[in-house]
Amino acid sequence: MSEARYVEMKSQLSRAEEALHKEEKKSAALNTQMAELTSLTGNHRAALKAKSDQTDILQVGYTDLMVHKHIL
């Protein structure tokens, strides 16, 4: 193999490694964003569940109140 060919192949390898490193950084950033979104989604679901539970409790309380009102 000629030295010129060797230098060209080494240059191509270097560019490919740089491109790979850049893509790995993008992937890591996207994984971080995905983890943050997953966490936010989980928190949102928990908040919705708590609100739903509160609504259920209020509905039961209101129903009990109406039943007692009719009894009295």
N, CA, C and O atoms as a Tripos MOL2 file, in Angstrom:
@<TRIPOS>MOLECULE
protein
  288   287    72     0     0
PROTEIN
NO_CHARGES

@<TRIPOS>ATOM
      1 N           0.8530   -1.1570    0.0000 N.3       1 MET1
      2 CA          0.0000    0.0000    0.0000 C.3       1 MET1
      3 C           0.9070    1.2310    0.0000 C.2       1 MET1
      4 O           1.8980    1.3080    0.7270 O.2       1 MET1
      5 N           0.5310    2.1720   -0.8330 N.am      2 SER2
      6 CA          1.3450    3.3850   -0.9140 C.3       2 SER2
      7 C           1.0890    4.2690    0.3110 C.2       2 SER2
      8 O           0.0670    4.1520    0.9850 O.2       2 SER2
      9 N           2.0370    5.1390    0.5680 N.am      3 GLU3
     10 CA          1.8960    6.0310    1.7160 C.3       3 GLU3
     11 C           0.7370    6.9950    1.5290 C.2       3 GLU3
     12 O           0.0570    7.3380    2.4960 O.2       3 GLU3
     13 N           0.5020    7.4360    0.2980 N.am      4 ALA4
     14 CA         -0.6110    8.3530    0.0270 C.3       4 ALA4
     15 C          -1.9430    7.6590    0.3460 C.2       4 ALA4
     16 O          -2.8340    8.2610    0.9460 O.2       4 ALA4
     17 N          -2.0650    6.4200   -0.0500 N.am      5 ARG5
     18 CA         -3.2940    5.6580    0.2250 C.3       5 ARG5
     19 C          -3.4710    5.4680    1.7280 C.2       5 ARG5
     20 O          -4.5800    5.5800    2.2490 O.2       5 ARG5
     21 N          -2.3590    5.1780    2.4260 N.am      6 TYR6
     22 CA         -2.3970    4.9990    3.8690 C.3       6 TYR6
     23 C          -2.8550    6.2880    4.5620 C.2       6 TYR6
     24 O          -3.6950    6.2450    5.4610 O.2       6 TYR6
     25 N          -2.3110    7.4140    4.1500 N.am      7 VAL7
     26 CA         -2.6770    8.7050    4.7380 C.3       7 VAL7
     27 C          -4.1570    9.0010    4.4790 C.2       7 VAL7
     28 O          -4.8600    9.4870    5.3660 O.2       7 VAL7
     29 N          -4.6240    8.7100    3.2680 N.am      8 GLU8
     30 CA         -6.0310    8.9450    2.9360 C.3       8 GLU8
     31 C          -6.9500    8.0660    3.7870 C.2       8 GLU8
     32 O          -7.9690    8.5370    4.2910 O.2       8 GLU8
     33 N          -6.5920    6.8050    3.9430 N.am      9 MET9
     34 CA         -7.4190    5.8960    4.7570 C.3       9 MET9
     35 C          -7.4200    6.3380    6.2210 C.2       9 MET9
     36 O          -8.4490    6.2730    6.8920 O.2       9 MET9
     37 N          -6.2640    6.7870    6.7110 N.am     10 LYS10
     38 CA         -6.1750    7.2510    8.0830 C.3      10 LYS10
     39 C          -7.0320    8.5030    8.2720 C.2      10 LYS10
     40 O          -7.6640    8.6720    9.3150 O.2      10 LYS10
     41 N          -7.0550    9.3660    7.2810 N.am     11 SER11
     42 CA         -7.8770   10.5780    7.3280 C.3      11 SER11
     43 C          -9.3610   10.2140    7.3330 C.2      11 SER11
     44 O         -10.1450   10.7980    8.0820 O.2      11 SER11
     45 N          -9.7420    9.2540    6.5020 N.am     12 GLN12
     46 CA        -11.1390    8.8060    6.4700 C.3      12 GLN12
     47 C         -11.5550    8.2140    7.8190 C.2      12 GLN12
     48 O         -12.6520    8.4720    8.3130 O.2      12 GLN12
     49 N         -10.6660    7.4260    8.3960 N.am     13 LEU13
     50 CA        -10.9420    6.8320    9.6970 C.3      13 LEU13
     51 C         -11.1300    7.9200   10.7540 C.2      13 LEU13
     52 O         -12.0400    7.8370   11.5790 O.2      13 LEU13
     53 N         -10.2850    8.9210   10.7260 N.am     14 SER14
     54 CA        -10.3780   10.0160   11.6820 C.3      14 SER14
     55 C         -11.7030   10.7580   11.5280 C.2      14 SER14
     56 O         -12.3520   11.0770   12.5250 O.2      14 SER14
     57 N         -12.1110   11.0360   10.2900 N.am     15 ARG15
     58 CA        -13.3910   11.7230   10.0520 C.3      15 ARG15
     59 C         -14.5660   10.8650   10.5100 C.2      15 ARG15
     60 O         -15.5350   11.3720   11.0750 O.2      15 ARG15
     61 N         -14.4710    9.5690   10.2620 N.am     16 ALA16
     62 CA        -15.5420    8.6630   10.6810 C.3      16 ALA16
     63 C         -15.6370    8.6160   12.2050 C.2      16 ALA16
     64 O         -16.7380    8.5970   12.7550 O.2      16 ALA16
     65 N         -14.5000    8.5980   12.8890 N.am     17 GLU17
     66 CA        -14.5100    8.5850   14.3480 C.3      17 GLU17
     67 C         -15.0870    9.8900   14.9030 C.2      17 GLU17
     68 O         -15.8270    9.8710   15.8860 O.2      17 GLU17
     69 N         -14.7540   11.0110   14.2810 N.am     18 GLU18
     70 CA        -15.3160   12.3020   14.6970 C.3      18 GLU18
     71 C         -16.8300   12.3230   14.4980 C.2      18 GLU18
     72 O         -17.5630   12.7930   15.3680 O.2      18 GLU18
     73 N         -17.2990   11.8180   13.3610 N.am     19 ALA19
     74 CA        -18.7400   11.7720   13.0960 C.3      19 ALA19
     75 C         -19.4390   10.8690   14.1120 C.2      19 ALA19
     76 O         -20.5180   11.2000   14.6050 O.2      19 ALA19
     77 N         -18.8230    9.7350   14.4190 N.am     20 LEU20
     78 CA        -19.3820    8.8180   15.4040 C.3      20 LEU20
     79 C         -19.4720    9.4880   16.7750 C.2      20 LEU20
     80 O         -20.4840    9.3640   17.4650 O.2      20 LEU20
     81 N         -18.4250   10.1890   17.1620 N.am     21 HIS21
     82 CA        -18.4190   10.8820   18.4560 C.3      21 HIS21
     83 C         -19.5320   11.9290   18.5040 C.2      21 HIS21
     84 O         -20.2130   12.0680   19.5200 O.2      21 HIS21
     85 N         -19.7150   12.6610   17.4130 N.am     22 LYS22
     86 CA        -20.7650   13.6740   17.3440 C.3      22 LYS22
     87 C         -22.1480   13.0260   17.4840 C.2      22 LYS22
     88 O         -23.0020   13.5460   18.2020 O.2      22 LYS22
     89 N         -22.3720   11.9050   16.8110 N.am     23 GLU23
     90 CA        -23.6510   11.1970   16.8980 C.3      23 GLU23
     91 C         -23.8780   10.6230   18.2970 C.2      23 GLU23
     92 O         -25.0080   10.6040   18.7860 O.2      23 GLU23
     93 N         -22.8130   10.1590   18.9360 N.am     24 GLU24
     94 CA        -22.9360    9.6400   20.3010 C.3      24 GLU24
     95 C         -23.3460   10.7520   21.2620 C.2      24 GLU24
     96 O         -24.1420   10.5190   22.1710 O.2      24 GLU24
     97 N         -22.8090   11.9600   21.0720 N.am     25 LYS25
     98 CA        -23.1800   13.1000   21.9080 C.3      25 LYS25
     99 C         -24.6540   13.4510   21.6830 C.2      25 LYS25
    100 O         -25.3780   13.7340   22.6380 O.2      25 LYS25
    101 N         -25.0980   13.4340   20.4250 N.am     26 LYS26
    102 CA        -26.5130   13.7040   20.1230 C.3      26 LYS26
    103 C         -27.4010   12.6570   20.7920 C.2      26 LYS26
    104 O         -28.4330   12.9870   21.3750 O.2      26 LYS26
    105 N         -26.9950   11.4130   20.7010 N.am     27 SER27
    106 CA        -27.7680   10.3230   21.2820 C.3      27 SER27
    107 C         -27.8680   10.4810   22.8000 C.2      27 SER27
    108 O         -28.9350   10.2800   23.3810 O.2      27 SER27
    109 N         -26.7670   10.8370   23.4300 N.am     28 ALA28
    110 CA        -26.7770   11.0290   24.8790 C.3      28 ALA28
    111 C         -27.7190   12.1750   25.2550 C.2      28 ALA28
    112 O         -28.4590   12.0730   26.2330 O.2      28 ALA28
    113 N         -27.6940   13.2510   24.4930 N.am     29 ALA29
    114 CA        -28.5770   14.3910   24.7670 C.3      29 ALA29
    115 C         -30.0390   13.9850   24.5930 C.2      29 ALA29
    116 O         -30.8880   14.3620   25.4000 O.2      29 ALA29
    117 N         -30.3330   13.2250   23.5530 N.am     30 LEU30
    118 CA        -31.7060   12.7650   23.3230 C.3      30 LEU30
    119 C         -32.1610   11.8130   24.4240 C.2      30 LEU30
    120 O         -33.3160   11.8560   24.8470 O.2      30 LEU30
    121 N         -31.2610   10.9580   24.8840 N.am     31 ASN31
    122 CA        -31.6040   10.0480   25.9830 C.3      31 ASN31
    123 C         -31.9110   10.8240   27.2570 C.2      31 ASN31
    124 O         -32.8170   10.4600   28.0060 O.2      31 ASN31
    125 N         -31.1600   11.8890   27.5030 N.am     32 THR32
    126 CA        -31.4210   12.7340   28.6710 C.3      32 THR32
    127 C         -32.7820   13.3960   28.5520 C.2      32 THR32
    128 O         -33.5480   13.4180   29.5160 O.2      32 THR32
    129 N         -33.0880   13.9340   27.3860 N.am     33 GLN33
    130 CA        -34.3930   14.5630   27.1680 C.3      33 GLN33
    131 C         -35.5170   13.5530   27.3370 C.2      33 GLN33
    132 O         -36.5520   13.8680   27.9240 O.2      33 GLN33
    133 N         -35.3240   12.3630   26.8340 N.am     34 MET34
    134 CA        -36.3480   11.3260   26.9480 C.3      34 MET34
    135 C         -36.5790   10.9630   28.4150 C.2      34 MET34
    136 O         -37.7200   10.7710   28.8350 O.2      34 MET34
    137 N         -35.5100   10.8700   29.1850 N.am     35 ALA35
    138 CA        -35.6440   10.5670   30.6130 C.3      35 ALA35
    139 C         -36.4110   11.6830   31.3220 C.2      35 ALA35
    140 O         -37.2560   11.4130   32.1750 O.2      35 ALA35
    141 N         -36.1150   12.9350   30.9690 N.am     36 GLU36
    142 CA        -36.8250   14.0620   31.5780 C.3      36 GLU36
    143 C         -38.3120   14.0230   31.2210 C.2      36 GLU36
    144 O         -39.1620   14.2430   32.0840 O.2      36 GLU36
    145 N         -38.6260   13.7480   29.9640 N.am     37 LEU37
    146 CA        -40.0250   13.6720   29.5400 C.3      37 LEU37
    147 C         -40.7510   12.5230   30.2200 C.2      37 LEU37
    148 O         -41.9090   12.6620   30.6140 O.2      37 LEU37
    149 N         -40.0820   11.4020   30.3580 N.am     38 THR38
    150 CA        -40.6800   10.2520   31.0280 C.3      38 THR38
    151 C         -40.9830   10.5960   32.4810 C.2      38 THR38
    152 O         -42.0360   10.2340   33.0060 O.2      38 THR38
    153 N         -40.0610   11.2930   33.1230 N.am     39 SER39
    154 CA        -40.2650   11.7040   34.5120 C.3      39 SER39
    155 C         -41.4450   12.6690   34.6210 C.2      39 SER39
    156 O         -42.2840   12.5320   35.5110 O.2      39 SER39
    157 N         -41.5050   13.6400   33.7170 N.am     40 LEU40
    158 CA        -42.6040   14.5990   33.7370 C.3      40 LEU40
    159 C         -43.9400   13.9080   33.4930 C.2      40 LEU40
    160 O         -44.9390   14.2370   34.1330 O.2      40 LEU40
    161 N         -43.9580   12.9600   32.5740 N.am     41 THR41
    162 CA        -45.1810   12.2170   32.2840 C.3      41 THR41
    163 C         -45.6430   11.4470   33.5180 C.2      41 THR41
    164 O         -46.8290   11.4300   33.8440 O.2      41 THR41
    165 N         -44.6910   10.8100   34.1970 N.am     42 GLY42
    166 CA        -45.0210   10.0730   35.4130 C.3      42 GLY42
    167 C         -45.5750   10.9960   36.4870 C.2      42 GLY42
    168 O         -46.5470   10.6620   37.1650 O.2      42 GLY42
    169 N         -44.9470   12.1650   36.6380 N.am     43 ASN43
    170 CA        -45.4310   13.1350   37.6250 C.3      43 ASN43
    171 C         -46.8280   13.6270   37.2620 C.2      43 ASN43
    172 O         -47.6790   13.7960   38.1350 O.2      43 ASN43
    173 N         -47.0590   13.8540   35.9800 N.am     44 HIS44
    174 CA        -48.3700   14.3260   35.5240 C.3      44 HIS44
    175 C         -49.4360   13.2650   35.7910 C.2      44 HIS44
    176 O         -50.5320   13.5800   36.2540 O.2      44 HIS44
    177 N         -49.1120   12.0240   35.5000 N.am     45 ARG45
    178 CA        -50.0630   10.9370   35.7550 C.3      45 ARG45
    179 C         -50.3920   10.8420   37.2400 C.2      45 ARG45
    180 O         -51.5490   10.6480   37.6120 O.2      45 ARG45
    181 N         -49.3780   10.9770   38.0850 N.am     46 ALA46
    182 CA        -49.6070   10.9140   39.5370 C.3      46 ALA46
    183 C         -50.5040   12.0630   39.9830 C.2      46 ALA46
    184 O         -51.3880   11.8760   40.8190 O.2      46 ALA46
    185 N         -50.2780   13.2490   39.4250 N.am     47 ALA47
    186 CA        -51.1110   14.4030   39.7870 C.3      47 ALA47
    187 C         -52.5490   14.1900   39.3280 C.2      47 ALA47
    188 O         -53.4870   14.5080   40.0590 O.2      47 ALA47
    189 N         -52.7270   13.6560   38.1300 N.am     48 LEU48
    190 CA        -54.0800   13.3770   37.6370 C.3      48 LEU48
    191 C         -54.7750   12.3270   38.5010 C.2      48 LEU48
    192 O         -55.9700   12.4410   38.7770 O.2      48 LEU48
    193 N         -54.0470   11.3270   38.9190 N.am     49 LYS49
    194 CA        -54.6150   10.2840   39.7780 C.3      49 LYS49
    195 C         -55.0530   10.8920   41.1090 C.2      49 LYS49
    196 O         -56.1280   10.5750   41.6170 O.2      49 LYS49
    197 N         -54.2250   11.7590   41.6680 N.am     50 ALA50
    198 CA        -54.5780   12.4030   42.9370 C.3      50 ALA50
    199 C         -55.8310   13.2470   42.7780 C.2      50 ALA50
    200 O         -56.7070   13.2230   43.6430 O.2      50 ALA50
    201 N         -55.9290   13.9930   41.6820 N.am     51 LYS51
    202 CA        -57.1300   14.8070   41.4410 C.3      51 LYS51
    203 C         -58.3560   13.9220   41.2720 C.2      51 LYS51
    204 O         -59.4310   14.2360   41.7830 O.2      51 LYS51
    205 N         -58.1930   12.8260   40.5610 N.am     52 SER52
    206 CA        -59.3010   11.8950   40.3610 C.3      52 SER52
    207 C         -59.7600   11.3130   41.6980 C.2      52 SER52
    208 O         -60.9580   11.1940   41.9550 O.2      52 SER52
    209 N         -58.7960   10.9540   42.5430 N.am     53 ASP53
    210 CA        -59.1340   10.4230   43.8640 C.3      53 ASP53
    211 C         -59.8670   11.4700   44.6990 C.2      53 ASP53
    212 O         -60.8330   11.1550   45.3940 O.2      53 ASP53
    213 N         -59.4000   12.7210   44.6240 N.am     54 GLN54
    214 CA        -60.0670   13.8010   45.3660 C.3      54 GLN54
    215 C         -61.5000   13.9870   44.8710 C.2      54 GLN54
    216 O         -62.4200   14.1790   45.6660 O.2      54 GLN54
    217 N         -61.6800   13.9300   43.5550 N.am     55 THR55
    218 CA        -63.0200   14.0710   42.9770 C.3      55 THR55
    219 C         -63.9270   12.9370   43.4420 C.2      55 THR55
    220 O         -65.0890   13.1610   43.7790 O.2      55 THR55
    221 N         -63.3930   11.7270   43.4580 N.am     56 ASP56
    222 CA        -64.1750   10.5800   43.9310 C.3      56 ASP56
    223 C         -64.5990   10.7680   45.3870 C.2      56 ASP56
    224 O         -65.7410   10.4850   45.7490 O.2      56 ASP56
    225 N         -63.6840   11.2420   46.2100 N.am     57 ILE57
    226 CA        -63.9890   11.4550   47.6290 C.3      57 ILE57
    227 C         -65.0780   12.5160   47.7800 C.2      57 ILE57
    228 O         -66.0120   12.3570   48.5660 O.2      57 ILE57
    229 N         -64.9430   13.5940   47.0190 N.am     58 LEU58
    230 CA        -65.9570   14.6490   47.0850 C.3      58 LEU58
    231 C         -67.3190   14.1510   46.6140 C.2      58 LEU58
    232 O         -68.3490   14.4970   47.1920 O.2      58 LEU58
    233 N         -67.3170   13.3380   45.5650 N.am     59 GLN59
    234 CA        -68.5770   12.8050   45.0390 C.3      59 GLN59
    235 C         -69.2580   11.9130   46.0730 C.2      59 GLN59
    236 O         -70.4690   11.9940   46.2790 O.2      59 GLN59
    237 N         -68.4670   11.0640   46.7150 N.am     60 VAL60
    238 CA        -69.0210   10.1920   47.7580 C.3      60 VAL60
    239 C         -69.5460   11.0390   48.9150 C.2      60 VAL60
    240 O         -70.6280   10.7670   49.4360 O.2      60 VAL60
    241 N         -68.7950   12.0570   49.3220 N.am     61 GLY61
    242 CA        -69.2290   12.9380   50.4000 C.3      61 GLY61
    243 C         -70.5270   13.6480   50.0530 C.2      61 GLY61
    244 O         -71.4220   13.7690   50.8890 O.2      61 GLY61
    245 N         -70.6220   14.1150   48.8150 N.am     62 TYR62
    246 CA        -71.8380   14.7990   48.3740 C.3      62 TYR62
    247 C         -73.0210   13.8380   48.3700 C.2      62 TYR62
    248 O         -74.1180   14.1980   48.7980 O.2      62 TYR62
    249 N         -72.8030   12.6320   47.8930 N.am     63 THR63
    250 CA        -73.8710   11.6230   47.8670 C.3      63 THR63
    251 C         -74.3320   11.3140   49.2820 C.2      63 THR63
    252 O         -75.5320   11.2350   49.5420 O.2      63 THR63
    253 N         -73.3770   11.1380   50.2070 N.am     64 ASP64
    254 CA        -73.7420   10.8880   51.6080 C.3      64 ASP64
    255 C         -74.5500   12.0450   52.1800 C.2      64 ASP64
    256 O         -75.5340   11.8270   52.8860 O.2      64 ASP64
    257 N         -74.1430   13.2610   51.8800 N.am     65 LEU65
    258 CA        -74.8500   14.4420   52.3630 C.3      65 LEU65
    259 C         -76.2830   14.4670   51.8420 C.2      65 LEU65
    260 O         -77.2160   14.7550   52.5910 O.2      65 LEU65
    261 N         -76.4530   14.1640   50.5580 N.am     66 MET66
    262 CA        -77.7910   14.1750   49.9640 C.3      66 MET66
    263 C         -78.6600   13.0750   50.5680 C.2      66 MET66
    264 O         -79.8520   13.2850   50.7900 O.2      66 MET66
    265 N         -78.0870   11.9230   50.8340 N.am     67 VAL67
    266 CA        -78.8490   10.8270   51.4590 C.3      67 VAL67
    267 C         -79.2910   11.2360   52.8530 C.2      67 VAL67
    268 O         -80.4460   11.0340   53.2260 O.2      67 VAL67
    269 N         -78.3740   11.8110   53.6260 N.am     68 HIS68
    270 CA        -78.7230   12.2470   54.9910 C.3      68 HIS68
    271 C         -79.7550   13.3770   54.9590 C.2      68 HIS68
    272 O         -80.6160   13.4490   55.8350 O.2      68 HIS68
    273 N         -79.6780   14.2360   53.9810 N.am     69 LYS69
    274 CA        -80.6450   15.3420   53.8550 C.3      69 LYS69
    275 C         -82.0500   14.7870   53.6450 C.2      69 LYS69
    276 O         -83.0120   15.2820   54.2310 O.2      69 LYS69
    277 N         -82.1640   13.7500   52.8000 N.am     70 HIS70
    278 CA        -83.4680   13.1510   52.5380 C.3      70 HIS70
    279 C         -83.9800   12.3650   53.7350 C.2      70 HIS70
    280 O         -85.1890   12.2930   53.9590 O.2      70 HIS70
    281 N         -83.0710   11.7760   54.5060 N.am     71 ILE71
    282 CA        -83.4780   11.0310   55.6950 C.3      71 ILE71
    283 C         -84.0300   11.9770   56.7460 C.2      71 ILE71
    284 O         -85.0130   11.6650   57.4180 O.2      71 ILE71
    285 N         -83.3980   13.1290   56.8870 N.am     72 LEU72
    286 CA        -83.8380   14.1020   57.9000 C.3      72 LEU72
    287 C         -85.0230   14.8030   57.3940 C.2      72 LEU72
    288 O         -85.5670   15.6690   58.0790 O.2      72 LEU72
@<TRIPOS>BOND
     1     1     2 1
     2     2     3 1
     3     3     4 2
     4     3     5 am
     5     5     6 1
     6     6     7 1
     7     7     8 2
     8     7     9 am
     9     9    10 1
    10    10    11 1
    11    11    12 2
    12    11    13 am
    13    13    14 1
    14    14    15 1
    15    15    16 2
    16    15    17 am
    17    17    18 1
    18    18    19 1
    19    19    20 2
    20    19    21 am
    21    21    22 1
    22    22    23 1
    23    23    24 2
    24    23    25 am
    25    25    26 1
    26    26    27 1
    27    27    28 2
    28    27    29 am
    29    29    30 1
    30    30    31 1
    31    31    32 2
    32    31    33 am
    33    33    34 1
    34    34    35 1
    35    35    36 2
    36    35    37 am
    37    37    38 1
    38    38    39 1
    39    39    40 2
    40    39    41 am
    41    41    42 1
    42    42    43 1
    43    43    44 2
    44    43    45 am
    45    45    46 1
    46    46    47 1
    47    47    48 2
    48    47    49 am
    49    49    50 1
    50    50    51 1
    51    51    52 2
    52    51    53 am
    53    53    54 1
    54    54    55 1
    55    55    56 2
    56    55    57 am
    57    57    58 1
    58    58    59 1
    59    59    60 2
    60    59    61 am
    61    61    62 1
    62    62    63 1
    63    63    64 2
    64    63    65 am
    65    65    66 1
    66    66    67 1
    67    67    68 2
    68    67    69 am
    69    69    70 1
    70    70    71 1
    71    71    72 2
    72    71    73 am
    73    73    74 1
    74    74    75 1
    75    75    76 2
    76    75    77 am
    77    77    78 1
    78    78    79 1
    79    79    80 2
    80    79    81 am
    81    81    82 1
    82    82    83 1
    83    83    84 2
    84    83    85 am
    85    85    86 1
    86    86    87 1
    87    87    88 2
    88    87    89 am
    89    89    90 1
    90    90    91 1
    91    91    92 2
    92    91    93 am
    93    93    94 1
    94    94    95 1
    95    95    96 2
    96    95    97 am
    97    97    98 1
    98    98    99 1
    99    99   100 2
   100    99   101 am
   101   101   102 1
   102   102   103 1
   103   103   104 2
   104   103   105 am
   105   105   106 1
   106   106   107 1
   107   107   108 2
   108   107   109 am
   109   109   110 1
   110   110   111 1
   111   111   112 2
   112   111   113 am
   113   113   114 1
   114   114   115 1
   115   115   116 2
   116   115   117 am
   117   117   118 1
   118   118   119 1
   119   119   120 2
   120   119   121 am
   121   121   122 1
   122   122   123 1
   123   123   124 2
   124   123   125 am
   125   125   126 1
   126   126   127 1
   127   127   128 2
   128   127   129 am
   129   129   130 1
   130   130   131 1
   131   131   132 2
   132   131   133 am
   133   133   134 1
   134   134   135 1
   135   135   136 2
   136   135   137 am
   137   137   138 1
   138   138   139 1
   139   139   140 2
   140   139   141 am
   141   141   142 1
   142   142   143 1
   143   143   144 2
   144   143   145 am
   145   145   146 1
   146   146   147 1
   147   147   148 2
   148   147   149 am
   149   149   150 1
   150   150   151 1
   151   151   152 2
   152   151   153 am
   153   153   154 1
   154   154   155 1
   155   155   156 2
   156   155   157 am
   157   157   158 1
   158   158   159 1
   159   159   160 2
   160   159   161 am
   161   161   162 1
   162   162   163 1
   163   163   164 2
   164   163   165 am
   165   165   166 1
   166   166   167 1
   167   167   168 2
   168   167   169 am
   169   169   170 1
   170   170   171 1
   171   171   172 2
   172   171   173 am
   173   173   174 1
   174   174   175 1
   175   175   176 2
   176   175   177 am
   177   177   178 1
   178   178   179 1
   179   179   180 2
   180   179   181 am
   181   181   182 1
   182   182   183 1
   183   183   184 2
   184   183   185 am
   185   185   186 1
   186   186   187 1
   187   187   188 2
   188   187   189 am
   189   189   190 1
   190   190   191 1
   191   191   192 2
   192   191   193 am
   193   193   194 1
   194   194   195 1
   195   195   196 2
   196   195   197 am
   197   197   198 1
   198   198   199 1
   199   199   200 2
   200   199   201 am
   201   201   202 1
   202   202   203 1
   203   203   204 2
   204   203   205 am
   205   205   206 1
   206   206   207 1
   207   207   208 2
   208   207   209 am
   209   209   210 1
   210   210   211 1
   211   211   212 2
   212   211   213 am
   213   213   214 1
   214   214   215 1
   215   215   216 2
   216   215   217 am
   217   217   218 1
   218   218   219 1
   219   219   220 2
   220   219   221 am
   221   221   222 1
   222   222   223 1
   223   223   224 2
   224   223   225 am
   225   225   226 1
   226   226   227 1
   227   227   228 2
   228   227   229 am
   229   229   230 1
   230   230   231 1
   231   231   232 2
   232   231   233 am
   233   233   234 1
   234   234   235 1
   235   235   236 2
   236   235   237 am
   237   237   238 1
   238   238   239 1
   239   239   240 2
   240   239   241 am
   241   241   242 1
   242   242   243 1
   243   243   244 2
   244   243   245 am
   245   245   246 1
   246   246   247 1
   247   247   248 2
   248   247   249 am
   249   249   250 1
   250   250   251 1
   251   251   252 2
   252   251   253 am
   253   253   254 1
   254   254   255 1
   255   255   256 2
   256   255   257 am
   257   257   258 1
   258   258   259 1
   259   259   260 2
   260   259   261 am
   261   261   262 1
   262   262   263 1
   263   263   264 2
   264   263   265 am
   265   265   266 1
   266   266   267 1
   267   267   268 2
   268   267   269 am
   269   269   270 1
   270   270   271 1
   271   271   272 2
   272   271   273 am
   273   273   274 1
   274   274   275 1
   275   275   276 2
   276   275   277 am
   277   277   278 1
   278   278   279 1
   279   279   280 2
   280   279   281 am
   281   281   282 1
   282   282   283 1
   283   283   284 2
   284   283   285 am
   285   285   286 1
   286   286   287 1
   287   287   288 2
@<TRIPOS>SUBSTRUCTURE
     1 MET1         2 RESIDUE 1 A MET
     2 SER2         6 RESIDUE 1 A SER
     3 GLU3        10 RESIDUE 1 A GLU
     4 ALA4        14 RESIDUE 1 A ALA
     5 ARG5        18 RESIDUE 1 A ARG
     6 TYR6        22 RESIDUE 1 A TYR
     7 VAL7        26 RESIDUE 1 A VAL
     8 GLU8        30 RESIDUE 1 A GLU
     9 MET9        34 RESIDUE 1 A MET
    10 LYS10       38 RESIDUE 1 A LYS
    11 SER11       42 RESIDUE 1 A SER
    12 GLN12       46 RESIDUE 1 A GLN
    13 LEU13       50 RESIDUE 1 A LEU
    14 SER14       54 RESIDUE 1 A SER
    15 ARG15       58 RESIDUE 1 A ARG
    16 ALA16       62 RESIDUE 1 A ALA
    17 GLU17       66 RESIDUE 1 A GLU
    18 GLU18       70 RESIDUE 1 A GLU
    19 ALA19       74 RESIDUE 1 A ALA
    20 LEU20       78 RESIDUE 1 A LEU
    21 HIS21       82 RESIDUE 1 A HIS
    22 LYS22       86 RESIDUE 1 A LYS
    23 GLU23       90 RESIDUE 1 A GLU
    24 GLU24       94 RESIDUE 1 A GLU
    25 LYS25       98 RESIDUE 1 A LYS
    26 LYS26      102 RESIDUE 1 A LYS
    27 SER27      106 RESIDUE 1 A SER
    28 ALA28      110 RESIDUE 1 A ALA
    29 ALA29      114 RESIDUE 1 A ALA
    30 LEU30      118 RESIDUE 1 A LEU
    31 ASN31      122 RESIDUE 1 A ASN
    32 THR32      126 RESIDUE 1 A THR
    33 GLN33      130 RESIDUE 1 A GLN
    34 MET34      134 RESIDUE 1 A MET
    35 ALA35      138 RESIDUE 1 A ALA
    36 GLU36      142 RESIDUE 1 A GLU
    37 LEU37      146 RESIDUE 1 A LEU
    38 THR38      150 RESIDUE 1 A THR
    39 SER39      154 RESIDUE 1 A SER
    40 LEU40      158 RESIDUE 1 A LEU
    41 THR41      162 RESIDUE 1 A THR
    42 GLY42      166 RESIDUE 1 A GLY
    43 ASN43      170 RESIDUE 1 A ASN
    44 HIS44      174 RESIDUE 1 A HIS
    45 ARG45      178 RESIDUE 1 A ARG
    46 ALA46      182 RESIDUE 1 A ALA
    47 ALA47      186 RESIDUE 1 A ALA
    48 LEU48      190 RESIDUE 1 A LEU
    49 LYS49      194 RESIDUE 1 A LYS
    50 ALA50      198 RESIDUE 1 A ALA
    51 LYS51      202 RESIDUE 1 A LYS
    52 SER52      206 RESIDUE 1 A SER
    53 ASP53      210 RESIDUE 1 A ASP
    54 GLN54      214 RESIDUE 1 A GLN
    55 THR55      218 RESIDUE 1 A THR
    56 ASP56      222 RESIDUE 1 A ASP
    57 ILE57      226 RESIDUE 1 A ILE
    58 LEU58      230 RESIDUE 1 A LEU
    59 GLN59      234 RESIDUE 1 A GLN
    60 VAL60      238 RESIDUE 1 A VAL
    61 GLY61      242 RESIDUE 1 A GLY
    62 TYR62      246 RESIDUE 1 A TYR
    63 THR63      250 RESIDUE 1 A THR
    64 ASP64      254 RESIDUE 1 A ASP
    65 LEU65      258 RESIDUE 1 A LEU
    66 MET66      262 RESIDUE 1 A MET
    67 VAL67      266 RESIDUE 1 A VAL
    68 HIS68      270 RESIDUE 1 A HIS
    69 LYS69      274 RESIDUE 1 A LYS
    70 HIS70      278 RESIDUE 1 A HIS
    71 ILE71      282 RESIDUE 1 A ILE
    72 LEU72      286 RESIDUE 1 A LEU
